[in-house]
Amino acid sequence: MAATEWIDRWDDGCQSDERRNELVLPYLAGKIRDRNPRTVLDIGCGSGYISRILSRTFADWVIDWILLDDKPDCVRYAVRGVELPARAREIVTDFREPLSSAIGADLAFVVFSLLEFPFTKQVAENLADCVTAGGDLVIVLPDVLEDLMAAQYQEINLLEQYVKGISCLQKQDKFTGTPYNFFAPRVEEVIAMLTCPAFSLESLSFYGRAGKRILILDFVRRPAPLVTEHVR
């Protein structure tokens, strides 16, 4: 399947996805209205569907949009879709590796993309580098236990692996039909890595739609600690 065809199919799936349209988009739109960010970063943007809808909703606002993904075709596709291309910037990077420089957005969000690789200390440090002091980070996850329970037909004990923090299974993307690795992070480990010392957890909320639940974690970036010099 050609890259653009895959992205088109994935984007079509997003347009009919109740969780994105009825839960995630209203939440992020409310966040933008409350916080009035000048810079918004979409981490793991894929086709850029979330940013595209938000940029149209806030077309009259002065917002710089940053689209980040590890797939160049996705980033190019996403940037073309943003309502204000002159203020859209693209970043292609593997989020498992250190960022070349801090980004410092006022608002950053990650919608389901953290499930595509293990959540490590490096990923937590990258998230901290994505957000300016006082800025917001919103992480959206599915209820991973639902996926693990549904996959118990496999020979390995996925729930036991989940407890040990190493759970991973092969899933088929519901929009494109392509297989991918699905990592199920322990939510408490994600919170612990981010809140020590970079972020404060503002809220943790569960929302349900179409028999599926999602979890929205809302963090605020703490100021960098002051470095004091000892005078001899």
N, C-alpha and C positions, 0 to 999 in steps of 0.2 A: 504494500500500500504506500503510495507517494506521501511525502510529509504533509503537503498542503491538504490532501484528501483526508488524512488522519485528523488534522486540526479542524477541518470543516465539520467532520462527523462529531468530533468532541464538542465543538462549539454548538452544534445543533442540539446535542444532548443537554448542554447547560441551559439552553433556552426553555426546555421543558422540565427542568429539574426543580421540584417543589422546594427542596431544602435550600437551594441557592436563592431562588426567587422570592419565596415567602418568609424565609427566616434570616438568611445571611445578608442579603441586600438591604432589607429594612434596618437591620441592626447597624450595618456600616454607614448607611445614610444618616441614621440618628447620631452616630458618633461624629461624623463630619459636621453636622449642624451644631452639635454641642461644643466641639473643640476648634472648629474653624482652622483646619491645618493649611499651611502654605505648600507643604510637600507631602504627597501620599505615595507609598511604596507598596507594590503588589508583588509579594515573594512567591515564586512558583506560579507565575501568571498564566501559564498554559496559553490558551487562545486570547487571553485578556478579557474574557466575557465580563467578569465582575467590574473591572476598571472601566470598560466601555460603557456599561449601564450607569455607573456612578458618574462618569465624566459627562454624560448627557444630562443626568439629573442636576448636576452642579455646573452646567455650561457657563453660567454667568459669574461663577466664582473664580477668583484668581488662585488656581491650584496647579502646581507642577506635578505631573504624574510620572512615576518611575516604574517600569515593567522589568522584572528580574526573573530569569529562568535559565536552566542549563542547556536548553535547546535553542540554537539561533533561529530556526524556522519559527518557533513559537513566539519568540520575542518580536521578530519582524512582523508577524501576523498581528500580534497584540498592539504594537505601536501604531499600525495603520488604522486600527479601529477606534483609538481614543479620539474623543470629540475635538480636542484641541491639539493637533499634531505638533504645533510649534512649541508646546510646553510638555511634550512627552519625551522621556529619555529611556534608552534601553541599556540593560546590563545583562551580559551573558556570563554566567559563572557557575561553577559546581559548588553548591552550598555546603558540601561536606569538607571543602578546603578553606583555608583562611582567605578572607576578603583582601583584595589588593589595597583597599583604603576604606575608611569608615564612610557610610552613606548619610546618616543623620537625618532621617525623615521625621516629620512631625507626627505622622501616623503611618504605621506599617501593618499589613495584615497577611496572614497565611491561611488560605482556605483549603483544607484537606491535604496540602502538599507535603506536610511533615511526615506523612505516612509512606513516602517513597524511598526513605533511607533511614538508617538508625539515628535516633536522637542522641547525639554525643555532646561532650563538653565543647568541642569546636563549633558545632551547630549553635549551641547556646551563646557562645562568644560572638558568632556572626550576627545573631539576632540583636545582641546588645549594640553592635557596631552599626546596625541598620537604623537605630532610633536615637534622636537627639534627647538630651536631658529634659525631662518633663513631658516628653512625647509618649505616644500610646502604641502598644503592640496588641493586636487582636489575633488570637489563634483559634481556628475552627477545626474541630475534630469530630469524626463520627463516634458513636458509642462502640469502641473497638471490641468490647466483649460480645456484642451481637454478632460480629463477623467471626470471632473465634468459636462461638458456640455453633454457628452454622457450618463451620468447617471441621467439626469433630469426627467426621467420617474418615479423615486422614489417619494414617498409622501413628503419627507422632502425637503426643499429648500437648496440644497447643496451649491449653489453660495452664499446665505446669510450666511450660516455657514462658508464658506471660508473667507468671508469678516471679520467675527468675529474671525477667526483664530482657529476654532474648527471643521474643515471639515474632515469627515471620511466616507468611504463607503466600502461595501463588494465587493470585486472583485474576479474573478476567474483567477488563474495563467494561462497564455496562453501556458506555456510549460508543466505543469503537470495536469492542470484542477482542482487543489485543491483551495478551497476558502481561502481568507485571508483579513485582515483589511488593507485598503489603506488610509494612512493619507496624506493629501494635505497641506503641510506647506506653509505659505506666504513667498515668496522668500525674501522679504524685511526684514522679521523678522529673518530669518536665517542669513542674512548678518549682521543685527544689533547685534544679539547675539554674532556672531563670531568676529566682528571687534571691540568690546568693552569689554576688551582691548587686546585680545589675538592675533588677526590676522589683516593683511592689505589685502584688496581685490585688487588683481592684474588685474584680467580680468573677464568679464562676457560675455559669448558668446552663441548664439543660433545656432543650426545646425539642418537641416532637412533631413529626409530620409524616403522613403516609406510612405509619407503622415503624418509622425509623427515628432514632434520637440523635441529636448532635450536641456537642459540648462547645461552648464559647468561653474561652479564657481571655480576660481583659487585664492587661498589665500597663503600668506606668513606669517609664525609665527614670531611675534615680540619677541624681547628679553624680559625676565622677568624684571619688573621695579626694579631699585636699591632700596634697603632698607637701609636707613641711620639711624644711632643711634644719639640721642640727647645727647650731653655731658653736664653734669651739672657743 
